Amino acid sequence: MKCLIVQPIHEQGLALLRQAGIDCVTPASATMAEVARAIPACEAVITRNAGLDGGAIAAAARLRIIGSHGAGTNMVDVAAATAAGIPVVNTPGANARSVAELVIAMALALVKRTLALDAAVRTGHWDARYAPGLRELAGATLGIVGFGQIGRALAGIAAHGFGMRVLVYSPSVPPAEIEAAGCALAPDLAALLAAADIVSLHRPGQAGAPPMIDAAALARMKPGALLINTARGGLVDERALADSLAAGRLGGAGIDVFSTEPPPADHPLIGAPNVVLAPHAGGSTDEALARTAVAVAQQVVDALQGRRPRHVVNPEVWERRRSA
C-alpha cells in the first residue's frame, strides 16, 4: 500500500508508516494538479496546509483514508470525501502547547517592545530604554475566544506562569468547565472584547463566513489592547485591523495566520505598526511536529488495517467506507 505525503512530515511519522508496510511517496509539488496526478496509485494521503480538493479526491479511486496533519480540516473538501466514502482524520491537541507558547511569545514581544528595542540597539539609539510603554503581563486580563485544547493550554500558562486574569468566551463549552479551569466566563464576545487587555483567538474558521473580528468588534476593544490570532486568518478583517493599528487605537497585534497564505507583498498588516508576524508556524516546534506526524500516521495505519481511527472528522462515513 502507498501513502501520498503531500507536504513534509516528521521522520517519526514516516517511520511508523513504513513499519506498517506502507510505502511513502511524494508528488512533484504540493499543488492540487500534481497531487491529482500522484494520488490514483495511493490508498492513503497525509496533507498539511495544502489540503485536498474535490478534484484530487475524485482522481483517487483507491483512496481509503485522508489524514490532516493538524487540527484544522478547512483546506480538505470533507464533503467530497464523505460522498466518496472516505474517512477524514485530524490531530486535535497535538500542537496545543506549541501554539499556546507562541501566543505568549507574541504577547511578550508586544508588551516588551522587543522588536523596536532590538532595532534601537542595532542603530545606536540606546536612549530607547527611556521611552514609555513597556508593560508586564502580570495582572493583565487575557481574553480567550474558544476553549478547546489550545485555549485551555494557554489559560494555564497565562494564569499560573504569569499571574494573568483569564476571561473566556466559548459558547460550545459548558460554563462549568470554564469555571473549573479557574477562568472567568464572559457572557458574550462583546463583553470579552471590552474587558480584555489581550485578546487571543482560538476558534475554527468557516469558509465564506464573515470575520468574527471586524471593524465594529475592533472598536469595542480597550484602547491600547492587543489582538493575537493563531487560529484562522478569516477570523479577522485584516484591513480593519491595519487601520486600527495605524490610527493608534490598538496597542499591537500578533498574527500567525492570514486569509491568503502566503500573504501578498502589499498585505496591509505587513506595513502596519506594532505588529509581530509569523508564517503559520504556531505548531511547527520539533516536539509538536513529531507528535502530530505520529498521531496522523497512526490513524492512517489503523484505518488501512481495519481499525477505527481515534479522530474521524466525518464519523457518519465509517460504516460505509471504501474497502480494499
Salt bridges, closest charged atoms under 4 A:
GLU11 OE2 - ARG18 NH1 2.93
GLU34 OE2 - ARG37 NH1 3.08
GLU43 OE2 - ARG62 NH2 2.32
GLU101 OE2 - ARG97 NE 2.90
ASP118 OD2 - ARG122 NE 2.63
GLU177 OE1 - ARG152 NH2 2.91
ASP197 OD1 - LYS222 NZ 2.74
GLU238 OE1 - HIS267 NE2 2.98
ASP243 OD1 - ARG239 NH1 3.87
GLU261 OE1 - HIS280 ND1 2.78
ASP302 OD1 - ARG307 NH2 2.80
